[in-house]
Amino acid sequence: MLGLNALFTSISDLNAEDIIELYRKRNRVEHCFRTINSMGIAFPIYHWTPQKIKVHMFLSLMAYLFLALIYNEIRRYREISLASTIDIMKDIMVVYAARGKKVIEKLDFKSENGKKVTRIMNLDQVMRE
């Protein structure tokens, strides 16, 4: 292709530069879906109605945004990959213990990384509120 690409589109209300920029941004969306699919956050579901497609895309985007928020917060304090963020978050559990009408909730950890992330993100304070 000698470094050239041909783009075909039905978008007629944008100029060529805007269409090219839109095409370049598609990689961000594809990366988002690949990330959440590979990590088991959301799986590809095949829908045919426009409403179900919109809902699936919305929920996938929300899952990715929450993951990115957690990742960015942890990354401020220690070097971490996006993929290992999920593994660390799986190590943090909320435990509910009931005795009669009294319910106690606390955080429990499967690893030391879970404890560190809990301190970094102040999750223990979130549980108290």
N, CA, C and O atoms as CSV, one atom per row, in Angstrom:
chain,resi,resn,atom,element,x,y,z
A,1,MET,N,N,0.823,-1.201,0.000
A,1,MET,CA,C,0.000,0.000,0.000
A,1,MET,C,C,0.866,1.264,0.000
A,1,MET,O,O,0.351,2.373,-0.143
A,2,LEU,N,N,2.166,1.094,0.159
A,2,LEU,CA,C,3.102,2.215,0.106
A,2,LEU,C,C,2.759,3.317,1.115
A,2,LEU,O,O,2.989,4.498,0.855
A,3,GLY,N,N,2.209,2.920,2.266
A,3,GLY,CA,C,1.890,3.904,3.304
A,3,GLY,C,C,0.619,4.674,3.051
A,3,GLY,O,O,0.362,5.669,3.729
A,4,LEU,N,N,-0.184,4.248,2.100
A,4,LEU,CA,C,-1.424,4.948,1.784
A,4,LEU,C,C,-2.610,4.100,2.207
A,4,LEU,O,O,-2.571,2.873,2.119
A,5,ASN,N,N,-3.663,4.759,2.665
A,5,ASN,CA,C,-4.904,4.095,3.039
A,5,ASN,C,C,-6.051,4.735,2.288
A,5,ASN,O,O,-6.053,5.943,2.053
A,6,ALA,N,N,-7.015,3.937,1.918
A,6,ALA,CA,C,-8.239,4.458,1.312
A,6,ALA,C,C,-9.358,4.307,2.324
A,6,ALA,O,O,-9.554,3.221,2.870
A,7,LEU,N,N,-10.078,5.354,2.578
A,7,LEU,CA,C,-11.186,5.325,3.520
A,7,LEU,C,C,-12.496,5.502,2.758
A,7,LEU,O,O,-12.629,6.396,1.922
A,8,PHE,N,N,-13.453,4.640,3.061
A,8,PHE,CA,C,-14.786,4.754,2.493
A,8,PHE,C,C,-15.737,5.006,3.646
A,8,PHE,O,O,-15.676,4.315,4.663
A,9,THR,N,N,-16.608,5.980,3.501
A,9,THR,CA,C,-17.523,6.322,4.576
A,9,THR,C,C,-18.832,6.836,4.020
A,9,THR,O,O,-18.908,7.300,2.882
A,10,SER,N,N,-19.854,6.744,4.840
A,10,SER,CA,C,-21.152,7.324,4.474
A,10,SER,C,C,-21.345,8.670,5.164
A,10,SER,O,O,-22.407,9.278,5.035
A,11,ILE,N,N,-20.346,9.140,5.890
A,11,ILE,CA,C,-20.423,10.431,6.574
A,11,ILE,C,C,-20.170,11.526,5.540
A,11,ILE,O,O,-19.087,11.624,4.964
A,12,SER,N,N,-21.169,12.324,5.327
A,12,SER,CA,C,-21.029,13.353,4.293
A,12,SER,C,C,-20.963,14.771,4.866
A,12,SER,O,O,-20.704,15.726,4.133
A,13,ASP,N,N,-21.194,14.909,6.168
A,13,ASP,CA,C,-21.225,16.259,6.742
A,13,ASP,C,C,-19.897,16.672,7.385
A,13,ASP,O,O,-19.839,17.718,8.031
A,14,LEU,N,N,-18.833,15.884,7.228
A,14,LEU,CA,C,-17.515,16.230,7.745
A,14,LEU,C,C,-16.535,16.402,6.589
A,14,LEU,O,O,-16.692,15.799,5.527
A,15,ASN,N,N,-15.525,17.234,6.816
A,15,ASN,CA,C,-14.502,17.378,5.786
A,15,ASN,C,C,-13.491,16.227,5.910
A,15,ASN,O,O,-13.551,15.449,6.863
A,16,ALA,N,N,-12.589,16.123,4.973
A,16,ALA,CA,C,-11.653,14.995,4.903
A,16,ALA,C,C,-10.759,14.897,6.133
A,16,ALA,O,O,-10.511,13.794,6.619
A,17,GLU,N,N,-10.266,16.033,6.653
A,17,GLU,CA,C,-9.386,16.008,7.825
A,17,GLU,C,C,-10.108,15.456,9.049
A,17,GLU,O,O,-9.523,14.692,9.817
A,18,ASP,N,N,-11.375,15.833,9.239
A,18,ASP,CA,C,-12.145,15.344,10.384
A,18,ASP,C,C,-12.425,13.849,10.271
A,18,ASP,O,O,-12.408,13.135,11.275
A,19,ILE,N,N,-12.679,13.379,9.072
A,19,ILE,CA,C,-12.926,11.946,8.873
A,19,ILE,C,C,-11.660,11.149,9.158
A,19,ILE,O,O,-11.724,10.082,9.768
A,20,ILE,N,N,-10.516,11.654,8.724
A,20,ILE,CA,C,-9.240,10.979,8.991
A,20,ILE,C,C,-8.960,10.953,10.491
A,20,ILE,O,O,-8.509,9.936,11.017
A,21,GLU,N,N,-9.222,12.057,11.182
A,21,GLU,CA,C,-9.018,12.102,12.638
A,21,GLU,C,C,-9.950,11.125,13.348
A,21,GLU,O,O,-9.540,10.457,14.297
A,22,LEU,N,N,-11.179,11.040,12.904
A,22,LEU,CA,C,-12.142,10.099,13.470
A,22,LEU,C,C,-11.668,8.660,13.259
A,22,LEU,O,O,-11.795,7.824,14.153
A,23,TYR,N,N,-11.129,8.376,12.090
A,23,TYR,CA,C,-10.613,7.043,11.793
A,23,TYR,C,C,-9.438,6.696,12.709
A,23,TYR,O,O,-9.325,5.562,13.175
A,24,ARG,N,N,-8.579,7.659,12.963
A,24,ARG,CA,C,-7.429,7.404,13.843
A,24,ARG,C,C,-7.874,7.122,15.280
A,24,ARG,O,O,-7.240,6.336,15.984
A,25,LYS,N,N,-8.951,7.758,15.709
A,25,LYS,CA,C,-9.438,7.571,17.083
A,25,LYS,C,C,-10.121,6.226,17.280
A,25,LYS,O,O,-10.354,5.826,18.421
A,26,ARG,N,N,-10.447,5.520,16.214
A,26,ARG,CA,C,-11.117,4.234,16.351
A,26,ARG,C,C,-10.255,3.247,17.105
A,26,ARG,O,O,-10.770,2.341,17.761
A,27,ASN,N,N,-8.931,3.415,17.018
A,27,ASN,CA,C,-8.026,2.517,17.738
A,27,ASN,C,C,-8.244,2.585,19.237
A,27,ASN,O,O,-8.097,1.580,19.933
A,28,ARG,N,N,-8.592,3.760,19.743
A,28,ARG,CA,C,-8.862,3.888,21.180
A,28,ARG,C,C,-10.062,3.041,21.578
A,28,ARG,O,O,-10.032,2.358,22.601
A,29,VAL,N,N,-11.107,3.084,20.779
A,29,VAL,CA,C,-12.311,2.311,21.073
A,29,VAL,C,C,-12.019,0.820,20.965
A,29,VAL,O,O,-12.429,0.041,21.825
A,30,GLU,N,N,-11.314,0.422,19.915
A,30,GLU,CA,C,-10.968,-0.990,19.750
A,30,GLU,C,C,-10.082,-1.478,20.895
A,30,GLU,O,O,-10.250,-2.601,21.370
A,31,HIS,N,N,-9.147,-0.652,21.339
A,31,HIS,CA,C,-8.294,-1.019,22.472
A,31,HIS,C,C,-9.127,-1.199,23.733
A,31,HIS,O,O,-8.885,-2.120,24.513
A,32,CYS,N,N,-10.093,-0.334,23.933
A,32,CYS,CA,C,-10.987,-0.433,25.089
A,32,CYS,C,C,-11.699,-1.779,25.097
A,32,CYS,O,O,-11.693,-2.471,26.114
A,33,PHE,N,N,-12.310,-2.159,23.986
A,33,PHE,CA,C,-13.038,-3.424,23.920
A,33,PHE,C,C,-12.094,-4.620,24.053
A,33,PHE,O,O,-12.428,-5.590,24.733
A,34,ARG,N,N,-10.925,-4.568,23.419
A,34,ARG,CA,C,-9.969,-5.666,23.556
A,34,ARG,C,C,-9.533,-5.841,25.008
A,34,ARG,O,O,-9.399,-6.964,25.493
A,35,THR,N,N,-9.313,-4.721,25.695
A,35,THR,CA,C,-8.857,-4.782,27.086
A,35,THR,C,C,-9.903,-5.421,27.981
A,35,THR,O,O,-9.593,-6.347,28.731
A,36,ILE,N,N,-11.131,-4.943,27.913
A,36,ILE,CA,C,-12.150,-5.489,28.821
A,36,ILE,C,C,-12.538,-6.909,28.451
A,36,ILE,O,O,-12.931,-7.684,29.323
A,37,ASN,N,N,-12.437,-7.271,27.171
A,37,ASN,CA,C,-12.722,-8.653,26.784
A,37,ASN,C,C,-11.628,-9.594,27.252
A,37,ASN,O,O,-11.923,-10.683,27.744
A,38,SER,N,N,-10.372,-9.197,27.108
A,38,SER,CA,C,-9.268,-10.078,27.485
A,38,SER,C,C,-9.153,-10.258,28.989
A,38,SER,O,O,-8.632,-11.274,29.451
A,39,MET,N,N,-9.627,-9.299,29.751
A,39,MET,CA,C,-9.524,-9.381,31.204
A,39,MET,C,C,-10.759,-10.004,31.842
A,39,MET,O,O,-10.812,-10.168,33.061
A,40,GLY,N,N,-11.736,-10.346,31.040
A,40,GLY,CA,C,-12.922,-10.995,31.588
A,40,GLY,C,C,-13.880,-10.038,32.269
A,40,GLY,O,O,-14.716,-10.469,33.064
A,41,ILE,N,N,-13.780,-8.747,31.977
A,41,ILE,CA,C,-14.704,-7.775,32.577
A,41,ILE,C,C,-16.030,-7.801,31.842
A,41,ILE,O,O,-17.089,-7.821,32.471
A,42,ALA,N,N,-15.985,-7.800,30.544
A,42,ALA,CA,C,-17.184,-7.870,29.712
A,42,ALA,C,C,-16.856,-8.766,28.524
A,42,ALA,O,O,-15.732,-8.761,28.023
A,43,PHE,N,N,-17.810,-9.505,28.093
A,43,PHE,CA,C,-17.589,-10.431,27.003
A,43,PHE,C,C,-18.352,-9.976,25.764
A,43,PHE,O,O,-19.362,-9.282,25.879
A,44,PRO,N,N,-17.880,-10.358,24.591
A,44,PRO,CA,C,-18.626,-9.976,23.396
A,44,PRO,C,C,-19.989,-10.659,23.372
A,44,PRO,O,O,-20.091,-11.881,23.473
A,45,ILE,N,N,-20.992,-9.876,23.242
A,45,ILE,CA,C,-22.365,-10.373,23.122
A,45,ILE,C,C,-22.896,-9.808,21.817
A,45,ILE,O,O,-22.723,-8.625,21.524
A,46,TYR,N,N,-23.529,-10.642,21.053
A,46,TYR,CA,C,-23.977,-10.206,19.741
A,46,TYR,C,C,-25.445,-9.796,19.804
A,46,TYR,O,O,-26.325,-10.620,20.054
A,47,HIS,N,N,-25.689,-8.520,19.576
A,47,HIS,CA,C,-27.034,-7.968,19.584
A,47,HIS,C,C,-27.385,-7.495,18.185
A,47,HIS,O,O,-26.510,-7.198,17.371
A,48,TRP,N,N,-28.677,-7.433,17.923
A,48,TRP,CA,C,-29.118,-6.980,16.613
A,48,TRP,C,C,-29.951,-5.706,16.687
A,48,TRP,O,O,-30.005,-4.952,15.716
A,49,THR,N,N,-30.596,-5.455,17.814
A,49,THR,CA,C,-31.435,-4.260,17.893
A,49,THR,C,C,-30.579,-3.066,18.316
A,49,THR,O,O,-29.672,-3.219,19.134
A,50,PRO,N,N,-30.852,-1.900,17.778
A,50,PRO,CA,C,-30.045,-0.719,18.112
A,50,PRO,C,C,-30.014,-0.417,19.611
A,50,PRO,O,O,-28.973,-0.021,20.136
A,51,GLN,N,N,-31.126,-0.595,20.300
A,51,GLN,CA,C,-31.163,-0.302,21.732
A,51,GLN,C,C,-30.227,-1.225,22.509
A,51,GLN,O,O,-29.497,-0.760,23.383
A,52,LYS,N,N,-30.235,-2.503,22.212
A,52,LYS,CA,C,-29.366,-3.447,22.923
A,52,LYS,C,C,-27.891,-3.197,22.605
A,52,LYS,O,O,-27.031,-3.357,23.470
A,53,ILE,N,N,-27.608,-2.811,21.383
A,53,ILE,CA,C,-26.222,-2.486,21.011
A,53,ILE,C,C,-25.751,-1.277,21.805
A,53,ILE,O,O,-24.630,-1.269,22.312
A,54,LYS,N,N,-26.598,-0.252,21.921
A,54,LYS,CA,C,-26.228,0.958,22.668
A,54,LYS,C,C,-26.003,0.647,24.146
A,54,LYS,O,O,-25.055,1.150,24.748
A,55,VAL,N,N,-26.865,-0.174,24.729
A,55,VAL,CA,C,-26.722,-0.534,26.142
A,55,VAL,C,C,-25.437,-1.326,26.360
A,55,VAL,O,O,-24.711,-1.076,27.322
A,56,HIS,N,N,-25.152,-2.274,25.477
A,56,HIS,CA,C,-23.932,-3.070,25.609
A,56,HIS,C,C,-22.694,-2.184,25.486
A,56,HIS,O,O,-21.746,-2.336,26.257
A,57,MET,N,N,-22.693,-1.274,24.540
A,57,MET,CA,C,-21.553,-0.370,24.383
A,57,MET,C,C,-21.408,0.537,25.594
A,57,MET,O,O,-20.291,0.797,26.041
A,58,PHE,N,N,-22.519,1.021,26.130
A,58,PHE,CA,C,-22.475,1.883,27.309
A,58,PHE,C,C,-21.883,1.136,28.505
A,58,PHE,O,O,-21.004,1.663,29.187
A,59,LEU,N,N,-22.353,-0.080,28.763
A,59,LEU,CA,C,-21.844,-0.844,29.910
A,59,LEU,C,C,-20.380,-1.223,29.727
A,59,LEU,O,O,-19.618,-1.232,30.694
A,60,SER,N,N,-19.981,-1.534,28.502
A,60,SER,CA,C,-18.574,-1.839,28.240
A,60,SER,C,C,-17.705,-0.616,28.478
A,60,SER,O,O,-16.631,-0.717,29.073
A,61,LEU,N,N,-18.162,0.525,28.019
A,61,LEU,CA,C,-17.420,1.766,28.232
A,61,LEU,C,C,-17.312,2.092,29.721
A,61,LEU,O,O,-16.249,2.502,30.188
A,62,MET,N,N,-18.397,1.914,30.464
A,62,MET,CA,C,-18.362,2.180,31.908
A,62,MET,C,C,-17.373,1.252,32.611
A,62,MET,O,O,-16.632,1.688,33.492
A,63,ALA,N,N,-17.361,-0.012,32.230
A,63,ALA,CA,C,-16.411,-0.962,32.823
A,63,ALA,C,C,-14.983,-0.516,32.552
A,63,ALA,O,O,-14.138,-0.547,33.447
A,64,TYR,N,N,-14.714,-0.105,31.329
A,64,TYR,CA,C,-13.369,0.343,30.979
A,64,TYR,C,C,-13.002,1.620,31.730
A,64,TYR,O,O,-11.871,1.756,32.196
A,65,LEU,N,N,-13.938,2.554,31.853
A,65,LEU,CA,C,-13.655,3.808,32.560
A,65,LEU,C,C,-13.361,3.570,34.036
A,65,LEU,O,O,-12.453,4.188,34.592
A,66,PHE,N,N,-14.117,2.683,34.676
A,66,PHE,CA,C,-13.830,2.355,36.078
A,66,PHE,C,C,-12.455,1.708,36.207
A,66,PHE,O,O,-11.700,2.022,37.128
A,67,LEU,N,N,-12.133,0.811,35.292
A,67,LEU,CA,C,-10.816,0.180,35.309
A,67,LEU,C,C,-9.720,1.227,35.119
A,67,LEU,O,O,-8.707,1.200,35.818
A,68,ALA,N,N,-9.919,2.142,34.181
A,68,ALA,CA,C,-8.917,3.186,33.928
A,68,ALA,C,C,-8.765,4.113,35.125
A,68,ALA,O,O,-7.652,4.540,35.433
A,69,LEU,N,N,-9.860,4.431,35.805
A,69,LEU,CA,C,-9.794,5.270,37.008
A,69,LEU,C,C,-8.961,4.608,38.095
A,69,LEU,O,O,-8.084,5.236,38.689
A,70,ILE,N,N,-9.238,3.343,38.350
A,70,ILE,CA,C,-8.497,2.607,39.371
A,70,ILE,C,C,-7.024,2.496,38.971
A,70,ILE,O,O,-6.135,2.702,39.797
A,71,TYR,N,N,-6.774,2.175,37.719
A,71,TYR,CA,C,-5.412,2.055,37.211
A,71,TYR,C,C,-4.644,3.363,37.379
A,71,TYR,O,O,-3.511,3.356,37.860
A,72,ASN,N,N,-5.240,4.470,36.993
A,72,ASN,CA,C,-4.560,5.763,37.101
A,72,ASN,C,C,-4.278,6.139,38.550
A,72,ASN,O,O,-3.246,6.742,38.844
A,73,GLU,N,N,-5.170,5.794,39.444
A,73,GLU,CA,C,-4.953,6.100,40.864
A,73,GLU,C,C,-3.804,5.270,41.427
A,73,GLU,O,O,-2.949,5.799,42.138
A,74,ILE,N,N,-3.777,3.988,41.120
A,74,ILE,CA,C,-2.703,3.120,41.612
A,74,ILE,C,C,-1.367,3.522,40.998
A,74,ILE,O,O,-0.341,3.541,41.678
A,75,ARG,N,N,-1.389,3.842,39.712
A,75,ARG,CA,C,-0.155,4.163,38.983
A,75,ARG,C,C,0.533,5.416,39.514
A,75,ARG,O,O,1.733,5.596,39.308
A,76,ARG,N,N,-0.204,6.273,40.184
A,76,ARG,CA,C,0.405,7.470,40.776
A,76,ARG,C,C,1.420,7.097,41.851
A,76,ARG,O,O,2.350,7.859,42.115
A,77,TYR,N,N,1.250,5.938,42.468
A,77,TYR,CA,C,2.095,5.546,43.597
A,77,TYR,C,C,3.053,4.401,43.292
A,77,TYR,O,O,4.078,4.258,43.958
A,78,ARG,N,N,2.731,3.591,42.299
A,78,ARG,CA,C,3.614,2.478,41.956
A,78,ARG,C,C,3.419,2.098,40.504
A,78,ARG,O,O,2.358,2.315,39.919
A,79,GLU,N,N,4.472,1.522,39.936
A,79,GLU,CA,C,4.427,1.107,38.532
A,79,GLU,C,C,3.552,-0.137,38.414
A,79,GLU,O,O,3.750,-1.113,39.137
A,80,ILE,N,N,2.597,-0.098,37.510
A,80,ILE,CA,C,1.645,-1.194,37.363
A,80,ILE,C,C,1.149,-1.212,35.924
A,80,ILE,O,O,1.131,-0.182,35.251
A,81,SER,N,N,0.751,-2.379,35.462
A,81,SER,CA,C,0.163,-2.472,34.124
A,81,SER,C,C,-1.357,-2.510,34.262
A,81,SER,O,O,-1.898,-2.802,35.329
A,82,LEU,N,N,-2.019,-2.209,33.169
A,82,LEU,CA,C,-3.476,-2.235,33.178
A,82,LEU,C,C,-3.990,-3.645,33.450
A,82,LEU,O,O,-4.985,-3.825,34.152
A,83,ALA,N,N,-3.309,-4.639,32.892
A,83,ALA,CA,C,-3.734,-6.024,33.086
A,83,ALA,C,C,-3.594,-6.467,34.540
A,83,ALA,O,O,-4.455,-7.186,35.048
A,84,SER,N,N,-2.532,-6.053,35.212
A,84,SER,CA,C,-2.349,-6.479,36.599
A,84,SER,C,C,-3.262,-5.726,37.563
A,84,SER,O,O,-3.407,-6.138,38.714
A,85,THR,N,N,-3.876,-4.641,37.121
A,85,THR,CA,C,-4.830,-3.915,37.965
A,85,THR,C,C,-6.000,-4.815,38.341
A,85,THR,O,O,-6.428,-4.835,39.495
A,86,ILE,N,N,-6.509,-5.549,37.378
A,86,ILE,CA,C,-7.624,-6.462,37.642
A,86,ILE,C,C,-7.211,-7.540,38.632
A,86,ILE,O,O,-7.970,-7.869,39.543
A,87,ASP,N,N,-6.016,-8.093,38.463
A,87,ASP,CA,C,-5.545,-9.146,39.376
A,87,ASP,C,C,-5.445,-8.630,40.806
A,87,ASP,O,O,-5.796,-9.334,41.753
A,88,ILE,N,N,-4.971,-7.412,40.954
A,88,ILE,CA,C,-4.859,-6.839,42.296
A,88,ILE,C,C,-6.238,-6.582,42.887
A,88,ILE,O,O,-6.460,-6.845,44.069
A,89,MET,N,N,-7.169,-6.072,42.081
A,89,MET,CA,C,-8.501,-5.784,42.594
A,89,MET,C,C,-9.248,-7.065,42.967
A,89,MET,O,O,-10.115,-7.043,43.841
A,90,LYS,N,N,-8.917,-8.181,42.309
A,90,LYS,CA,C,-9.530,-9.459,42.677
A,90,LYS,C,C,-9.059,-9.924,44.047
A,90,LYS,O,O,-9.720,-10.746,44.682
A,91,ASP,N,N,-7.921,-9.407,44.510
A,91,ASP,CA,C,-7.388,-9.782,45.816
A,91,ASP,C,C,-8.054,-9.039,46.972
A,91,ASP,O,O,-7.814,-9.367,48.134
A,92,ILE,N,N,-8.878,-8.056,46.673
A,92,ILE,CA,C,-9.556,-7.273,47.712
A,92,ILE,C,C,-11.017,-7.710,47.767
A,92,ILE,O,O,-11.724,-7.684,46.760
A,93,MET,N,N,-11.454,-8.108,48.945
A,93,MET,CA,C,-12.830,-8.594,49.106
A,93,MET,C,C,-13.525,-7.825,50.223
A,93,MET,O,O,-12.897,-7.431,51.206
A,94,VAL,N,N,-14.815,-7.619,50.060
A,94,VAL,CA,C,-15.639,-7.060,51.127
A,94,VAL,C,C,-16.323,-8.237,51.805
A,94,VAL,O,O,-17.010,-9.025,51.154
A,95,VAL,N,N,-16.131,-8.353,53.115
A,95,VAL,CA,C,-16.691,-9.468,53.874
A,95,VAL,C,C,-17.774,-8.922,54.792
A,95,VAL,O,O,-17.561,-7.943,55.508
A,96,TYR,N,N,-18.937,-9.564,54.765
A,96,TYR,CA,C,-20.040,-9.194,55.647
A,96,TYR,C,C,-20.245,-10.318,56.652
A,96,TYR,O,O,-20.371,-11.484,56.278
A,97,ALA,N,N,-20.278,-9.962,57.916
A,97,ALA,CA,C,-20.524,-10.941,58.974
A,97,ALA,C,C,-21.772,-10.501,59.726
A,97,ALA,O,O,-21.860,-9.361,60.182
A,98,ALA,N,N,-22.729,-11.403,59.854
A,98,ALA,CA,C,-23.988,-11.075,60.521
A,98,ALA,C,C,-24.129,-11.889,61.793
A,98,ALA,O,O,-23.903,-13.099,61.804
A,99,ARG,N,N,-24.504,-11.212,62.854
A,99,ARG,CA,C,-24.839,-11.864,64.115
A,99,ARG,C,C,-26.126,-11.220,64.591
A,99,ARG,O,O,-26.131,-10.085,65.068
A,100,GLY,N,N,-27.210,-11.954,64.456
A,100,GLY,CA,C,-28.510,-11.382,64.769
A,100,GLY,C,C,-28.850,-10.290,63.766
A,100,GLY,O,O,-28.826,-10.509,62.555
A,101,LYS,N,N,-29.167,-9.108,64.290
A,101,LYS,CA,C,-29.497,-7.987,63.411
A,101,LYS,C,C,-28.286,-7.123,63.106
A,101,LYS,O,O,-28.366,-6.207,62.287
A,102,LYS,N,N,-27.179,-7.403,63.749
A,102,LYS,CA,C,-25.974,-6.605,63.548
A,102,LYS,C,C,-25.143,-7.175,62.401
A,102,LYS,O,O,-24.832,-8.366,62.379
A,103,VAL,N,N,-24.791,-6.315,61.451
A,103,VAL,CA,C,-23.974,-6.713,60.306
A,103,VAL,C,C,-22.682,-5.902,60.330
A,103,VAL,O,O,-22.702,-4.673,60.401
A,104,ILE,N,N,-21.590,-6.598,60.270
A,104,ILE,CA,C,-20.274,-5.954,60.244
A,104,ILE,C,C,-19.679,-6.180,58.857
A,104,ILE,O,O,-19.723,-7.286,58.319
A,105,GLU,N,N,-19.125,-5.113,58.294
A,105,GLU,CA,C,-18.440,-5.263,57.015
A,105,GLU,C,C,-16.985,-4.864,57.176
A,105,GLU,O,O,-16.662,-3.905,57.877
A,106,LYS,N,N,-16.123,-5.607,56.523
A,106,LYS,CA,C,-14.703,-5.300,56.575
A,106,LYS,C,C,-14.045,-5.749,55.285
A,106,LYS,O,O,-14.602,-6.539,54.523
A,107,LEU,N,N,-12.859,-5.234,55.058
A,107,LEU,CA,C,-12.086,-5.614,53.883
A,107,LEU,C,C,-11.162,-6.759,54.238
A,107,LEU,O,O,-10.576,-6.790,55.320
A,108,ASP,N,N,-11.038,-7.696,53.320
A,108,ASP,CA,C,-10.130,-8.816,53.491
A,108,ASP,C,C,-9.266,-8.908,52.232
A,108,ASP,O,O,-9.686,-8.492,51.152
A,109,PHE,N,N,-8.078,-9.449,52.376
A,109,PHE,CA,C,-7.109,-9.446,51.288
A,109,PHE,C,C,-6.541,-10.833,51.074
A,109,PHE,O,O,-6.309,-11.578,52.027
A,110,LYS,N,N,-6.319,-11.172,49.818
A,110,LYS,CA,C,-5.673,-12.435,49.475
A,110,LYS,C,C,-4.174,-12.265,49.349
A,110,LYS,O,O,-3.433,-13.248,49.375
A,111,SER,N,N,-3.714,-11.020,49.212
A,111,SER,CA,C,-2.281,-10.798,49.019
A,111,SER,C,C,-1.865,-9.475,49.645
A,111,SER,O,O,-2.693,-8.648,50.028
A,112,GLU,N,N,-0.578,-9.312,49.733
A,112,GLU,CA,C,-0.020,-8.062,50.256
A,112,GLU,C,C,-0.285,-6.905,49.294
A,112,GLU,O,O,-0.448,-5.764,49.726
A,113,ASN,N,N,-0.328,-7.195,47.990
A,113,ASN,CA,C,-0.637,-6.151,47.011
A,113,ASN,C,C,-2.021,-5.562,47.251
A,113,ASN,O,O,-2.222,-4.357,47.103
A,114,GLY,N,N,-2.969,-6.409,47.619
A,114,GLY,CA,C,-4.315,-5.928,47.922
A,114,GLY,C,C,-4.319,-4.945,49.081
A,114,GLY,O,O,-5.032,-3.942,49.045
A,115,LYS,N,N,-3.521,-5.229,50.115
A,115,LYS,CA,C,-3.415,-4.317,51.261
A,115,LYS,C,C,-2.807,-2.989,50.842
A,115,LYS,O,O,-3.282,-1.930,51.252
A,116,LYS,N,N,-1.762,-3.039,50.029
A,116,LYS,CA,C,-1.098,-1.808,49.592
A,116,LYS,C,C,-2.044,-0.932,48.778
A,116,LYS,O,O,-2.104,0.281,48.979
A,117,VAL,N,N,-2.775,-1.546,47.868
A,117,VAL,CA,C,-3.713,-0.781,47.035
A,117,VAL,C,C,-4.837,-0.205,47.884
A,117,VAL,O,O,-5.301,0.906,47.629
A,118,THR,N,N,-5.275,-0.949,48.888
A,118,THR,CA,C,-6.314,-0.443,49.782
A,118,THR,C,C,-5.838,0.805,50.502
A,118,THR,O,O,-6.597,1.761,50.660
A,119,ARG,N,N,-4.578,0.802,50.942
A,119,ARG,CA,C,-4.028,2.003,51.589
A,119,ARG,C,C,-3.883,3.151,50.598
A,119,ARG,O,O,-4.197,4.298,50.917
A,120,ILE,N,N,-3.404,2.839,49.392
A,120,ILE,CA,C,-3.216,3.873,48.375
A,120,ILE,C,C,-4.533,4.564,48.038
A,120,ILE,O,O,-4.590,5.788,47.925
A,121,MET,N,N,-5.588,3.773,47.878
A,121,MET,CA,C,-6.869,4.324,47.444
A,121,MET,C,C,-7.800,4.678,48.600
A,121,MET,O,O,-8.943,5.077,48.376
A,122,ASN,N,N,-7.320,4.534,49.828
A,122,ASN,CA,C,-8.136,4.832,51.012
A,122,ASN,C,C,-9.458,4.076,51.027
A,122,ASN,O,O,-10.489,4.635,51.402
A,123,LEU,N,N,-9.436,2.825,50.625
A,123,LEU,CA,C,-10.669,2.035,50.569
A,123,LEU,C,C,-11.223,1.744,51.959
A,123,LEU,O,O,-12.432,1.569,52.114
A,124,ASP,N,N,-10.364,1.690,52.966
A,124,ASP,CA,C,-10.855,1.460,54.317
A,124,ASP,C,C,-11.733,2.612,54.788
A,124,ASP,O,O,-12.690,2.389,55.529
A,125,GLN,N,N,-11.428,3.829,54.377
A,125,GLN,CA,C,-12.271,4.973,54.740
A,125,GLN,C,C,-13.595,4.945,53.988
A,125,GLN,O,O,-14.622,5.362,54.523
A,126,VAL,N,N,-13.579,4.460,52.756
A,126,VAL,CA,C,-14.807,4.359,51.980
A,126,VAL,C,C,-15.751,3.392,52.660
A,126,VAL,O,O,-16.962,3.612,52.669
A,127,MET,N,N,-15.216,2.318,53.232
A,127,MET,CA,C,-16.039,1.323,53.906
A,127,MET,C,C,-16.679,1.890,55.163
A,127,MET,O,O,-17.768,1.458,55.539
A,128,ARG,N,N,-16.043,2.833,55.815
A,128,ARG,CA,C,-16.588,3.398,57.056
A,128,ARG,C,C,-17.726,4.366,56.805
A,128,ARG,O,O,-18.572,4.571,57.676
A,129,GLU,N,N,-17.757,4.960,55.628
A,129,GLU,CA,C,-18.776,5.985,55.324
A,129,GLU,C,C,-20.101,5.400,55.006
A,129,GLU,O,O,-21.050,6.134,54.732
